[in-house]
Amino acid sequence: MALPVLAVVDGSPVTPAVADWAAAEAGRRGAPLCLVHPLPRPLGAAPGLPGVSEVRGRALGLLAETAARLRLDHRGLEVRTALVEDPGSGGLLAAAHGAGLVVLATHGPRHVSPRFLDALGPAVAGRADCPTVLLHDTAPAAPTGRVVAGVDPDLPAPQVVDFALDAAVLRGAELRIVAVEREQTEHTRRVLRRLAESLAERGPVASHASVEDHPGSAVEELVRVAGEGCDLLVVGCSGRRLGPVARAVVGRVRVPVAVVPHG
């Protein structure tokens, strides 16, 4: 069985969109879906906030309600639920161990510790062992049939290319692989030619993939290309935190962004 898709259900306005996106992705992959609710604590110790038992009850209710809705909307989908009581990104990273994908909102509910929740998405995306998808909006856009991947023009990470290609194949979509450099060089052109050749060798599975070399700023070009319309923007992450390009792109585009660890 495919590795599970883990979706963070936290009560934010984007929660239904996160759950729906993750359920659709799990269905495409033939994978189970695990809904998790993080509990930022110690909430019970703060004056004016409900006690811990009430917070737990609300979280369990949201998980049960969301799971029931998804089972109706996605017949045959296996849906599991769990509470994550360890505060911060550490709890979610532990819950994501063994997952194939993590899906969460870029921002959490504003009435509960905004600093904690606003930092959660980028923190998880920068440190997770598996790819992470970050969502901004509550309403899904109409499908475009296009996936965009931003790659390093000097050394395109195969993990990013492979994830983007798989995502495009699962959706029956075209794939645009975009490399951006301020000054185009012969070295980069050779690297990208080799990348295009390696894709061609994969046969029909990559028949709708293109490799593009764009001049300019990586952030501005990726934001512009994503703004032309795509169902998913894929970027890479090396090390244990989002790089400046990935962080800036996540903060500016409105389409779902997949962050793929590599290196």
C-alpha positions in Angstrom: 0.0 0.0 0.0 1.2 3.5 -0.7 2.5 5.6 2.1 -0.3 7.6 3.9 -1.1 11.2 3.2 -1.2 13.3 6.4 -3.4 16.3 6.6 -3.3 18.9 9.4 -6.8 19.8 10.6 -6.5 22.7 13.0 -9.7 24.6 12.8 -8.4 27.4 10.6 -10.5 28.7 7.7 -8.4 26.7 5.3 -9.0 23.4 7.2 -11.8 22.1 4.8 -9.6 22.9 1.8 -6.6 21.1 3.3 -8.7 18.1 4.1 -10.3 18.0 0.6 -7.0 18.5 -1.2 -5.3 15.8 0.9 -8.3 13.4 0.4 -8.2 13.9 -3.4 -4.4 13.3 -3.4 -4.7 10.2 -1.3 -7.3 8.9 -3.7 -5.0 9.5 -6.7 -2.2 7.7 -4.9 -4.3 4.8 -3.6 -3.1 5.8 -0.1 -4.8 6.1 3.3 -5.5 9.5 4.7 -4.5 10.5 8.2 -6.1 13.6 9.7 -4.2 15.0 12.7 -5.1 17.9 15.0 -2.2 19.7 16.8 -3.0 20.9 20.3 -1.0 24.0 21.1 -0.6 23.9 24.9 -0.7 24.8 27.7 -4.0 26.4 26.7 -5.7 25.4 30.0 -3.3 27.5 32.0 -4.1 30.8 30.2 -6.9 32.9 31.8 -10.0 33.2 29.7 -9.3 30.2 27.5 -11.2 26.9 27.8 -9.7 24.1 29.7 -7.6 21.4 28.2 -10.4 18.8 28.3 -12.7 21.2 26.4 -10.0 21.9 23.8 -9.4 18.1 23.4 -13.1 17.6 23.0 -13.4 20.2 20.3 -10.4 18.8 18.5 -11.8 15.3 18.5 -15.2 16.6 17.3 -13.6 18.4 14.4 -11.6 15.3 13.5 -14.6 13.1 13.6 -16.8 15.5 11.6 -14.1 16.0 8.9 -13.4 12.2 8.7 -17.1 11.4 8.3 -17.6 14.0 5.5 -14.5 12.8 3.6 -15.7 9.2 3.8 -18.9 10.2 2.2 -17.3 12.4 -0.4 -14.5 9.9 -1.3 -16.0 6.4 -1.2 -13.5 3.7 -0.4 -11.0 6.1 1.1 -9.4 4.9 4.3 -9.5 7.8 6.8 -7.7 7.7 10.2 -7.6 10.4 12.9 -5.2 11.4 15.6 -4.4 14.1 18.1 -0.9 15.6 18.3 -0.3 16.9 21.8 3.3 17.8 21.5 3.4 21.6 20.8 5.4 23.1 18.0 6.5 21.5 14.8 8.2 18.6 16.6 4.8 16.8 17.2 3.8 17.1 13.6 7.2 16.0 12.4 6.9 12.9 14.6 3.4 12.2 13.3 4.6 12.6 9.8 7.3 9.9 10.2 6.5 7.2 7.6 4.1 9.4 5.7 4.4 9.9 1.9 3.1 13.5 2.0 2.1 16.2 4.5 -0.6 18.7 3.7 -1.3 21.8 5.9 -2.3 25.5 5.7 0.3 28.2 5.7 -1.6 29.9 8.5 -3.5 28.6 11.5 -6.6 29.9 13.3 -6.0 33.5 14.3 -7.7 33.1 17.7 -5.1 30.6 19.0 -1.4 31.6 19.3 -0.9 33.2 15.8 2.9 33.2 16.1 3.0 29.5 16.9 0.6 28.5 14.1 1.9 31.0 11.4 5.4 29.5 11.8 4.1 25.9 11.7 3.8 25.4 8.0 7.2 26.6 6.9 8.8 24.9 9.9 7.3 21.5 9.0 8.0 22.0 5.3 11.7 22.8 6.0 12.3 19.8 8.3 10.0 17.0 7.1 11.5 13.9 5.6 8.8 13.7 3.0 7.3 16.3 0.7 5.0 18.9 2.2 2.1 20.8 0.5 1.2 24.2 1.8 -2.2 25.8 1.0 -3.3 29.4 1.3 -6.9 29.7 0.2 -10.2 28.3 1.4 -11.7 28.0 -2.1 -10.1 25.6 -4.6 -9.3 27.2 -8.0 -10.6 25.5 -11.2 -8.1 22.9 -12.4 -5.7 24.1 -15.1 -4.1 20.8 -16.1 -0.6 22.1 -15.4 2.1 21.5 -12.8 5.1 23.8 -12.5 8.4 22.8 -10.9 11.1 25.4 -10.1 14.6 23.9 -10.2 18.2 25.0 -9.6 19.6 25.8 -13.1 23.1 24.5 -12.1 22.0 21.3 -10.4 18.3 20.3 -10.8 17.4 18.0 -7.9 16.1 14.7 -9.2 13.8 14.4 -6.1 12.0 17.7 -7.2 11.8 16.6 -10.9 10.5 13.1 -10.0 7.9 14.4 -7.5 6.6 17.0 -10.0 6.5 14.4 -12.8 4.6 12.0 -10.7 2.2 14.8 -9.7 1.6 15.7 -13.3 1.0 12.0 -14.3 -1.4 11.4 -11.5 -3.4 14.5 -12.7 -3.1 13.8 -16.4 -1.5 17.3 -16.5 1.4 18.9 -18.4 4.6 19.7 -16.5 6.6 22.8 -16.9 10.1 22.6 -15.4 11.4 26.1 -14.9 15.0 27.0 -14.2 15.8 30.7 -13.6 19.1 32.4 -13.7 20.1 36.1 -13.8 22.5 35.5 -16.7 22.0 32.5 -18.9 25.2 30.5 -19.4 26.3 27.7 -21.7 26.9 25.5 -18.6 23.2 25.9 -17.6 22.1 25.2 -21.2 24.0 21.9 -21.2 22.6 20.9 -17.8 19.0 21.6 -18.9 19.5 19.8 -22.2 20.6 16.7 -20.3 17.6 17.1 -18.1 15.3 17.3 -21.1 17.0 14.3 -22.6 16.6 12.2 -19.4 12.9 13.1 -19.4 12.6 12.0 -23.1 14.1 8.7 -22.2 11.2 8.0 -19.8 8.9 7.7 -22.8 5.1 8.5 -22.8 5.1 9.2 -19.1 7.0 12.4 -19.7 5.6 13.3 -23.1 3.9 16.4 -21.8 6.9 17.7 -19.8 9.0 20.7 -20.9 12.2 22.2 -19.6 12.4 26.0 -19.7 15.4 28.4 -19.0 14.2 31.8 -17.8 16.3 34.9 -17.2 15.7 37.1 -14.2 14.9 36.6 -10.5 14.0 33.1 -9.4 11.3 34.4 -7.0 9.7 36.8 -9.5 9.7 34.3 -12.3 8.2 31.5 -10.3 5.6 33.8 -8.9 4.8 35.0 -12.5 4.6 31.5 -14.0 2.5 30.2 -11.1 0.2 33.3 -11.6 -0.4 32.2 -15.2 -2.2 29.2 -13.8 -1.1 25.8 -12.3 -2.6 23.2 -10.0 0.6 22.8 -8.1 3.9 24.6 -7.8 6.9 22.3 -6.8 10.1 23.7 -5.2 13.0 22.1 -3.4 14.4 22.4 0.1 17.9 21.3 1.1 19.0 21.4 4.7 16.7 21.8 7.7 14.9 25.0 6.8 13.3 26.6 3.8 15.7 28.6 1.6 15.0 32.2 0.7 13.5 31.4 -2.7 11.2 28.7 -1.4 10.1 30.9 1.6 9.4 33.9 -0.6 7.5 31.9 -3.1 5.3 30.2 -0.4 4.5 33.6 0.9 3.5 35.1 -2.4 1.7 32.6 -4.6 -1.9 31.5 -4.1 -1.6 28.0 -5.6 -0.7 25.0 -3.5 3.1 24.7 -3.1 4.8 21.4 -2.7 8.2 21.6 -0.9 10.4 18.6 -1.7 13.4 17.8 0.5 16.6 16.9 -1.3 20.4 16.9 -0.8 
